[in-house]
Amino acid sequence: MDLNRAGIEHLLRKRKTRNLLDNRESSELLESISYKNCGLDVWIDSKGIKNFGHLKELKDLELTHIEIHTTA
């Protein structure tokens, strides 16, 4: 998965999360909003670490990503 696709997928998940919080989505959605089910996590775990694992910014991105999903 490339980073652009992961970003688009993340925006769609953000919308679904907002809908869940506004009671417009089923609570069954909770499992699907886990950061481990997110394309951005897939990218981080594969291409991100391979190409940018030496950068502090990648680790910061990963931690922020987990925090966002956990908060949601």
C-alpha positions in Angstrom: 0.0 0.0 0.0 1.3 3.4 -0.8 1.2 6.4 1.5 -1.4 8.3 -0.6 -3.8 5.4 -0.5 -3.2 4.9 3.3 -4.0 8.6 3.8 -7.3 8.4 1.8 -8.2 5.3 3.8 -7.5 7.1 7.0 -9.8 9.9 6.1 -12.6 7.4 5.4 -12.0 5.8 8.7 -12.1 9.2 10.4 -15.5 9.8 8.9 -16.8 6.5 10.0 -15.5 7.2 13.5 -17.3 10.5 13.5 -20.5 8.8 12.5 -20.0 6.2 15.3 -19.6 9.0 17.8 -22.7 10.7 16.5 -24.7 7.5 16.7 -25.0 7.2 12.9 -22.9 4.0 12.7 -23.3 0.6 14.5 -21.0 -0.1 17.5 -19.7 -3.1 15.5 -17.5 -0.5 13.8 -15.3 -0.3 16.9 -13.2 -3.3 15.8 -12.6 -1.8 12.3 -11.3 1.5 13.7 -8.4 -0.3 15.4 -5.1 1.1 14.3 -4.0 -2.4 13.4 -6.8 -2.5 10.8 -5.7 0.7 9.2 -3.8 1.1 6.0 -1.5 3.7 7.5 -0.3 1.1 10.0 0.2 -1.4 7.2 2.3 1.2 5.4 4.3 2.1 8.5 5.0 -1.6 9.2 6.2 -2.3 5.7 7.4 0.5 3.5 7.6 3.1 6.2 10.0 1.2 8.5 12.0 -0.2 5.5 12.6 3.2 4.0 12.3 5.6 6.9 12.8 3.5 10.0 16.0 5.5 10.8 14.0 8.7 11.2 12.6 9.9 14.5 9.6 11.4 12.6 8.4 7.9 11.5 8.3 6.8 15.2 6.5 10.0 16.1 4.0 9.3 13.3 3.5 5.8 14.5 2.9 6.9 18.1 0.5 9.7 17.1 -1.4 7.3 14.8 -1.9 4.8 17.7 -2.9 7.6 20.0 -5.5 8.9 17.5 -7.1 5.5 17.1 -7.0 4.8 20.8 -8.7 8.1 21.6 -11.4 7.4 19.0 
